[in-house]
C-alpha cells in the first residue's frame, strides 16, 4: 500500500503505510528501503539514511539498498560516499547498469 501512495505523491499516507508494515515485520529490508526512498523524496536525508542503513543491516547483499544509498549520498553532495555505495552495489551485481552509470 505504501508504494501506491508513493507513486501518487501521497507521502504522509505512504509513510503511515510503511510504518504499519515495519511494525508488523521489522525484519523486512524491503519496507526499510521503501520508506527510505520516501524520506529521500521529501528531503529528510537523515531519516532516509537511517532506513537504508537498517535495510543493509538486515540484508547486506541487496543491490537496491546500496544503489539507493548512493543516490541519497549523491543528492546530499557527498560524492565520495556515493561512489563507495555504487561500488558496493556493483560488487553485488556487476551487471547492475544503474549503479555503473553513476560511478
ABEGO torsion letter per residue (X at the ends): XAAAAAAAGBAAAAAAAAAAAAAABAABAAAAAAAAAAAAAAGBAAAAAAAAAAAAAABAABAAAAAAAAAAAAAAGBAAAAAAAAAAAAAABAABAAAAAAX
